[in-house]
Amino acid sequence: MKLKRFLLRYYPPGIVLEYQRRNGDLETKCIDLLNLTPETDVEVLINQIVFEEPLISENKKDTLRGMIFKLMEKIDNKDSQRFYLFKILRAHILPLTNCAFNKSGSKFITGSYDRTCRVWDTLSGEELLTLDGHKNVVYAIAFNNPFGDKIITGSFDKTARLWDANTGQCIHTLKGHHTEIVCVAFNIQGTHVATGSMDNTAKLWDVDTGQQIASLEGHSAEIVSLNFNTDGDKILTGSFDNTAKAIFSLR
């Protein structure tokens, strides 16, 4: 592996190493400097980094030193803010209801009372897709993270829709609830999706076929929140009836 260049990362503080593998592929590696302060002994830190990181040779110490001082200067600047407004994105014509990032943070989605879900490029702020087809408010939205190639939307029109996150094509329309859908979630494997509704039920769906697998009943009021566990074999539902219910063995 060959080190190509250093990159600064201000928040959280760190240094990114861009290196080239023997096959020519470029990759990156992060060195976190979360404990860096204006009082840090820079020489001790440099020696520690060079000792622990084989990509950095002794002759790169001056470059490394300069980057660490830049980070320290930024940290010491009392006027600098840790968070700042990056962009304001306007495209929906009515108020928003929800938003969500994909796993990498490269894209995000917004749902709105204008009956659409929009897909955005995070860095450029460009609107990539408009997911149009619901006949009422798009209230609940989610990516199938960690994959990020599908989106689920739940609407006040009593349906949920599965979309291709790259093309905007509607893959399946999920019908079965009797009232508004207010929460949705994928399992981490991306094989199932759950929807919760004001009709007091949650429903489990097969992502590939769009078929309903199960209707989860027992709450006496609206289901307003739900989530899968990591293994994807349990669902937790939360309701206005003051209870939460865990459902097991969904595979």
MINUDREN-471933 format. One record per atom (N, C-alpha, C, CB): residue in three letters; x, y, z. Coordinates in pm, whole numbers, plus 50000, padded with zeros to 5 digits. Glycine has a CB too. Layout:
alaXYZ/...
// end
This chain:
met500834988050000/met500005000050000/met500875012450000/met499065000150121/lys500415022749928/lys501165035249917/lys500295046949957/lys501695037149775/leu500815055150051/leu500095066950094/leu500105077449985/leu500695072550223/lys498905082449949/lys498795092549844/lys498715106649901/lys497585089649757/arg497865108550001/arg497735122050058/arg497025121550192/arg496985131249962/phe497185132650267/phe496485134850393/phe495285143950368/phe497435140950501/leu494195141650442/leu493035150450437/leu492625153950580/leu491855143850360/leu492255166550604/leu491805170750736/leu490325167850753/leu492085185650758/arg489955163750873/arg488545162450909/arg488345170351038/arg488125147350927/tyr487615181351027/tyr487495190251142/tyr486515185251248/tyr487065203851096/tyr485375179751205/tyr484365175251300/tyr483855161451263/tyr483205185151308/pro484075151451349/pro484955151851466/pro486405152651421/pro484735139551556/pro487305158451503/pro488685160751459/pro489415147751425/pro489445168151565/gly490135148251315/gly490885136451273/gly491605139051142/gly489965124451260/ile492365129051099/ile493105129750974/ile492725117650890/ile494655130450998/val492445119850764/val492075109050672/val493265106050583/val490815112750588/leu493635093350576/leu494735089050490/leu494155082950363/leu495655078850563/glu494525088350249/glu494135082450122/glu495315074450069/glu493685093450018/tyr495095061650046/tyr496195053050003/tyr495775044249885/tyr496665044250120/gln496755039149817/gln496525030849698/gln496985016649724/gln497245036749575/arg496115007249696/arg496474993149709/arg497304988649588/arg495224984449724/arg497864976949598/arg498704971849489/arg497934969949360/arg499334958649530/asn496644967449371/asn495824965749249/asn495374979049190/asn494614957149280/gly495784990049252/gly495465003249200/gly494265009849264/gly495235002349057/asp493505002549346/asp492315008249409/asp492705018649514/asp491474997149474/leu491955029849517/leu492155040049618/leu491195037749734/leu491965054149558/glu491735038349856/glu490915036649975/glu491315047050079/glu491055022250032/thr490505048350182/thr490795057950287/thr490775051350424/thr489785069450283/lys491505057350517/lys491555052650655/lys491575064750745/lys492805043450680/cys490785064450852/cys490665075950942/cys491495074051068/cys489195078350979/ile492175084651109/ile492845085251238/ile492075095251323/ile494365089251224/asp491345090251420/asp490535098951505/asp491415106051608/asp489425090851576/leu491175118951624/leu491905126951724/leu490875133751814/leu492845137551655/leu490015125651872/leu488875130951948/leu489305137952076/leu487925119751982/asn490475134452129/asn490945140352254/asn491925151852232/asn491595129752340/leu492045156352108/leu492965167152077/leu492495180252140/leu493115168751925/thr493395187252208/thr493105200252267/thr494285209552238/thr492855199052422/pro494125222652262/pro495255231952244/pro496445228852335/pro494805246052269/glu496225221052441/glu497305217552533/glu497985204352499/glu496775216952674/thr497565197552393/thr498135184552356/thr499615186052320/thr497355178352238/asp500455176752367/asp501865176352329/asp501955170552188/asp502715167852432/val502185179252091/val502125175351951/val503185164951916/val502275187451862/glu504405166751966/glu505485157451932/glu505205143351983/glu506815162551988/val504665142552103/val504305129452157/val503215123052071/val503835130652304/leu502235131052032/leu501135125951949/leu501645121251814/leu500065136751931/ile502535129151751/ile503075125451620/ile503835112151629/ile504015136551566/asn504675110851729/asn505445098451745/asn504535086451766/asn506435099751863/gln503465088551840/gln502515077651864/gln501815073551735/gln501475081851970/ile501395083551655/ile500705080551529/ile501635073251433/ile500195093551464/val502875078051418/val503825071651327/val504145057351372/val505125079951318/phe504215055451502/phe504505042151556/phe503355032351528/phe504765042951708/glu502105037351538/glu500935028551526/glu500435027151384/glu499825033651613/glu500805036451296/glu500265036451161/glu501345033751057/glu499575049651131/pro501405021551002/pro502475018050906/pro502425025850775/pro502395003450875/leu501275032050743/leu501205039850619/leu502015052750627/leu499755043150588/ile502275057550749/ile502965070350767/ile504425067850800/ile502285078850878/ser505315072550715/ser506755070950737/ser507305082850814/ser507495069350602/glu508575081550859/glu509215092150936/glu509295105250859/glu510615087750977/asn509485104450727/asn509635116750649/asn508315124150627/asn510255113550515/lys507195118450679/lys505905125150668/lys505545132750796/lys504825115050635/lys506485133050891/lys506185139351019/lys505875154151006/lys507335137351114/asp506615161250919/asp506375175550904/asp504975178450852/asp507415181750811/thr504545170350755/thr503185171950701/thr502155169250809/thr502955162650581/leu502385158550883/leu501465154850991/leu501425165751097/leu501885141551053/arg502575171251130/arg502645181851231/arg501835194051189/arg504115185851256/gly501995198051064/gly501255209551014/gly499745207551021/gly501655212550872/met499285195450991/met497845192750993/met497305192651136/met497545179350926/ile498085187351228/ile497655187251368/ile497555201351422/ile498625178951454/phe498505209951387/phe498445223851432/phe497215231051374/phe499735231351391/lys496855227751250/lys495655233651191/lys494405229451269/lys495515229551043/leu494355216851307/leu493225212051385/leu493175218851521/leu493295196851402/met494325220251584/met494385226651716/met493955241351706/met495805225651774/glu494355247951599/glu493965261851581/glu492455263051566/glu494665267851458/lys491865253751495/lys490425253651477/lys489715251351610/lys490015242951376/ile490225242051687/ile489625238851816/ile489745250751912/ile490285226451877/asp490865258051902/asp491125269051994/asp490365281751956/asp492605272051997/asn489795281951838/asn489065293651793/asn487695293951862/asn488905293651638/lys487555302651958/lys486335303052039/lys485115307351958/lys486515312352156/asp485355314151846/asp484245319051767/asp483705308551671/asp484665331251689/ser484485297851649/ser484025287651554/ser482905279451617/ser485205278451512/gln481985274951537/gln480855267151585/gln481025252651543/gln479535272851531/arg480595243951631/arg480715229751602/arg479735225451493/arg480465221551730/phe478595231951487/phe477605228751386/phe477215241551313/phe476365221951449/tyr476925240251187/tyr476545252051111/tyr475525248051005/tyr477785258651045/leu474745257650962/leu473755255350859/leu474435252750726/leu472785267250847/phe474175241250666/phe474835237250542/phe474025241550420/phe475065222250540/lys472765237850416/lys471905241550304/lys470455242350350/lys472055231350188/ile469675250350280/ile468225250350296/ile467635245550163/ile467685264550336/leu466875234850169/leu466355228650047/leu464845230950040/leu466685213450043/arg464425237049932/arg463005239749913/arg462515233349784/arg462745255049911/ala461555224549798/ala460955218349679/ala459515214449708/ala461765206049634/his459255209649832/his457885206249869/his457035218949875/his457845198850005/ile455795217649835/ile454905229349835/ile454045229849961/ile454015229149710/leu454115219250044/leu453395218850170/leu454345214150281/leu452155209450161/pro453945215250407/pro454855211750517/pro455385197450509/pro454155213750649/leu456585195550565/leu457195182250570/leu456675174450690/leu458735183450577/thr456725161250677/thr456265152450784/thr457385144350846/thr455215143150731/asn458425141150766/asn459475132350816/asn460695133350725/asn458965117850824/cys461825128350774/cys463045128150693/cys463945116850743/cys463795141850700/ala464855112150657/ala465725100950693/ala466935100550600/ala464955087550689/phe468095096950655/phe469315094650578/phe469425080050537/phe470555098850659/asn470175077550427/asn470645063950402/asn471845061250492/asn471005061950252/lys472355049150491/lys473405045050584/lys474655053550573/lys473755030650562/ser475095056450451/ser476335063950429/ser476165078950447/ser476875061150291/gly474915083550449/gly474665097750458/gly474785105150327/gly475585103750555/ser474965097850218/ser475125104250087/ser473795109050029/ser475785094549990/lys472695103150075/lys471365106950031/lys470455108150152/lys470795096749928/phe469385116050137/phe468345116050237/phe466995117950169/phe468595127050343/ile465935115050243/ile464585115850189/ile463735124650278/ile463955101750174/thr462715130850217/thr461765139050290/thr460355135150246/thr462025154150266/gly459445134850343/gly458035132350314/gly457225144850343/gly457505120450395/ser456075146150280/ser455355158750289/ser453845157150278/ser455835168150182/tyr453165167550323/tyr451725168450302/tyr451365170150155/tyr451155179950382/asp452365172850070/asp452065174149927/asp451955160649856/asp453155182549859/arg451975149649935/arg451735135949888/arg452945129849818/arg450555135849794/thr454105135949831/thr455305130549768/thr456385127749871/thr455835140149662/cys457325119349829/cys458595117549899/cys459675121649801/cys458795102549950/arg460655129249847/arg461735133849758/arg463075128449807/arg461765149349751/val463925124849711/val465265119649739/val466275130449703/val465545106349658/trp467235132949795/trp468185143949779/trp469625138949787/trp467935154649886/asp470495145749715/asp471935143749730/asp472395152749845/asp472715146949597/thr473015146749947/thr473365154250067/thr474395165150039/thr473885144950173/leu475435161749964/leu476535171249944/leu476125183049856/leu477715164249882/ser475465180249745/ser475125190849651/ser473795197549682/ser475085185449511/gly472915190649757/gly471585195849783/gly470655194249665/gly471665210249821/glu471075186749563/glu470265184849443/glu469145174849469/glu471145179949326/glu467955178049420/glu466855168549425/glu467075158049318/glu465495175749406/leu467175145349359/leu467455134549266/leu466185128149211/leu468295123949334/leu465185126249296/leu463965119349255/leu462765124849329/leu464095104249280/thr461615124149265/thr460335126549332/thr459545113649326/thr459545138349266/leu459175108249442/leu458395095949449/leu456925100049460/leu458835086949572/asp456245099149349/asp454885104349336/asp453925092949306/asp454815115149225/gly452805092549379/gly451835081949355/gly450825080549467/gly452535068849336/his451195084949588/his450235084449698/his449115094549676/his450945087149833/lys447935091349731/lys446775099949713/lys446475108349838/lys445565091549678/asn447395107649936/asn447225115750056/asn448605117950118/asn446245108850158/val448645123950234/val449895127650301/val450865115850308/val449615132850441/val452145118350271/val453205108450293/val453775111450432/val454335109150181/tyr453495102550527/tyr453785105450667/tyr455015098150721/tyr452595102050751/ala455205085550683/ala456295077350736/ala457195072850621/ala455745065050813/ile458505073950641/ile459455070550535/ile460685063850595/ile459865083150454/ala461355055250516/ala462585048950564/ala463345042850447/ala462265038150669/phe464685042850458/phe465555035150370/phe465705021050424/phe466935041950355/asn466065011650335/asn466384997950379/asn467874997150415/asn466024987450268/asn468275005250514/asn469685005050555/asn470054991450613/asn469955016050658/pro471294986750588/pro472434994250535/pro472544994750382/pro473684988350588/phe471614988550309/phe471754987650163/phe471445000850094/phe470854976650109/gly470355007150132/gly470005020150079/gly469495020149936/gly471165028850086/asp469075008449885/asp468595008049747/asp467075007349737/asp469184996149676/lys466395007349851/lys464925007449851/lys464425017349956/lys464354993249878/ile463235022549933/ile462575031850023/ile461165027050047/ile462585046349966/ile460705028150172/ile459315025350204/ile458645038450244/ile459185014650317/thr457445040850193/thr456665052550233/thr455305047850283/thr456515062550115/gly454855053850393/gly453535051050447/gly452685063450441/gly453615045750591/ser451435061850403/ser450605073550372/ser449265073250444/ser450375074350223/phe448655085150452/phe447295086250503/phe446275080350405/phe446955100850531/asp446735076250285/asp445815069850190/asp445625054950219/asp446335071750047/lys446145050350336/lys445995036650387/lys446915026650318/lys444555032150371/thr447825031350233/thr448765022350166/thr450205026050200/thr448555022750014/ala451065016450179/ala452505018850182/ala453045015150044/ala453225010550296/arg454155021550007/arg454735018549877/arg456225015749893/arg454495030149778/leu456675005449820/leu458095002349811/leu458645008249682/leu458334987049817/trp459785015249692/trp460355022149577/trp461805018049556/trp460265037349596/asp462235018449430/asp463645017149397/asp464295030649424/asp463845012549247/ala465265031049516/ala465865043649557/ala466775049749451/ala466655041649684/asn467135041949349/asn468015046949243/asn467245052149121/asn468975036049199/thr466095046149095/thr465325049948975/thr464025057249007/thr465005037548894/gly463525055649131/gly462255061549167/gly461055053249126/gly462135075049106/gln461285041349072/gln460185032649031/gln459475026849152/gln460695021248940/cys458145026549148/cys457365020049253/cys457385004949229/cys455895025549257/ile457914997549324/ile458064983049310/ile456784975849352/ile459254978049393/his456234979749468/his455004973649518/his454164984149589/his455314961849614/thr452854982649580/thr451924990349663/thr451324980649763/thr450804997249576/leu451494983649892/leu451094974550000/leu449734979050053/leu452154974250114/lys448694970850029/lys447334974150068/lys446834964150171/lys446414974249946/gly446164969150273/gly445624960350375/gly445164967750500/gly446644950150413/his445744979250528/his445324987250643/his443994994250612/his446414997550681/his443234996950719/his441935003150703/his441965018250728/his440944996750796/thr443035023050790/thr443175037450814/thr444635041550790/thr442725041250960/glu444965053750830/glu446275059550798/glu447455051150848/glu446355073350857/ile448505050350767/ile449765044050807/ile450685055150861/ile450445036250687/val451175053150985/val451945063851049/val453365059851088/val451215068551172/cys453735047151070/cys455115043051099/cys455485031151010/cys455295039451249/val456745030750969/val457255020150882/val458685016750924/val457195024350732/ala459115004450893/ala460485000450923/ala460864988250841/ala460664997651073/phe462104988050793/phe462704976050733/phe463424968150841/phe463674979750618/asn463484954850824/asn464454947550905/asn465844949950845/asn464124932150910/ile466884947350923/ile468234950750879/ile468684942150762/ile469214949250994/gln468064930450744/gln468394921850630/gln467744926850501/gln467954907450659/gly466774935850512/gly466114941350394/gly465094932150331/gly467134944950294/thr464724921450400/thr463804911550343/thr462344914350379/thr464174897750390/his462124920950492/his460774923550540/his460614938450572/his460454914950664/val459384942850564/val459054956450606/val457804955750692/val458844965950484/ala457754964250795/ala456594964750883/ala455944978450871/ala457004961951030/thr454614978650882/thr453844990950878/thr452924991451000/thr453024992150746/gly452805003251060/gly451905005151173/gly450845015451138/gly452675009451298/ser449655013551191/ser448525021551144/ser447625026351258/ser447695013451045/met446815036251225/met445795041051317/met444655031051332/met445255054451269/asp444695019951256/asp443675009551270/asp444024999551380/asp443485002151138/asn445025002851463/asn445444994951579/asn446244982451544/asn444234990851659/thr446624980851418/thr447384969051378/thr448724972851317/thr446564960551279/ala449644963351322/ala450874964151243/ala450844952451146/ala452164963751334/lys451444954551030/lys451454943750930/lys452884941450883/lys450524947250810/leu453174929050856/leu454484924850808/leu454374920850662/leu455044913050894/trp455334925650580/trp455274923650436/trp456584917950384/trp454954936850364/asp456484909850278/asp457664904650209/asp458124914950106/asp457354890850141/val459384919050115/val459884929550027/val459924925049881/val461274934050071/asp460334912649857/asp460464907949719/asp459124906949647/asp461154894449717/thr458124901749717/thr456834899149651/thr455794909949679/thr456294885849695/gly455974917449787/gly454964927149826/gly453764921049895/gly454514934649707/gln453834908049927/gln452714901149990/gln452714903150141/gln452764886349957/gln451514903850197/gln451384904850342/gln451684891350405/gln449974909650382/ile452584891250504/ile452954878950572/ile452124876850698/ile454444879050607/ala451884887750772/ala451164886550898/ala450514899850933/ala452104882151012/ser449394898951007/ser448754910551066/ser448894909351217/ser447264911851023/leu449524919151278/leu449844918551421/leu448794926551497/leu451274924051450/glu447934919251568/glu446794925351636/glu446914923551787/glu445474919251585/gly446194931851861/gly446204930852006/gly446194944352075/gly447394923052052/his446674954652007/his446604968152065/his445174973252060/his447554977851990/ser444804981352158/ser443454986852163/ser443405001452118/ser442904985752304/ala444535006452069/ala444575020152014/ala445625020651905/ala444885030652126/glu445795032451848/glu446665034151733/glu448105029751760/glu446655048551689/ile448735023151661/ile450155019751668/ile450925031251604/ile450475005951598/val451785037751682/val452455049851635/val453975048151621/val452165061251728/ser454485036451663/ser455925034151651/ser456195019151644/ser456685040451770/leu457185015451563/leu457575001351557/leu459025000251511/leu456644993351463/asn459644989151546/asn461044986951511/asn461374972151515/asn461964994751605/phe462324968151430/phe462844954451430/phe464064953551521/phe463204949951285/asn464324941451572/asn465604939051638/asn466664935951532/asn465494927351741/thr467924934751573/thr469024932951478/thr468894919951400/thr470344933351551/asp468454909251465/asp468324896451396/asp467134895851301/asp468214885251497/gly466224905451314/gly465074905851224/gly463984895951255/gly465524903651086/asp464024889651373/asp462994879851408/asp462044884751517/asp463644866851452/lys462154897451553/lys461254903251652/lys460864917351608/lys461924903551792/ile459654921251640/ile459174934851616/ile458644940351748/ile458074935351505/leu458964952851775/leu458424959851892/leu457464970551841/leu459574966151979/thr456264970751898/thr455274980751859/thr454904989351980/thr454004973951800/gly454715002151956/gly454275011352061/gly452955017652022/gly455325022252087/ser452075019252120/ser450705023252089/ser450195034252182/ser449785011152097/phe449145041152136/phe448435050852219/phe447665044152332/phe447495059052133/asp447635030652336/asp446955023852446/asp447845022452569/asp446495010152400/asn448985029652569/asn449935029952681/asn450775017352694/asn449185032152810/thr450795008952593/thr451584996652599/thr452514995452479/thr450664984452607/ala453534987252498/ala454374982652389/ala454264967552384/ala455854987252407/lys454344961852265/lys454254947352251/lys455434942352168/lys452904943252185/ala456024931352210/ala457094925052135/ala456564912452069/ala458304921852226/ile456794911351939/ile456324899851861/ile457514891651818/ile455504904351738/phe457524878851844/phe458684870151823/phe458484860951703/phe458944861851948/ser459624855351658/ser459654844751557/ser458884848551431/ser459084831851614/leu459434858651361/leu458774863251240/leu459324856651116/leu458904878151227/arg460384848851129/arg460984842751011/arg460154830950965/arg462434838251039/
// end
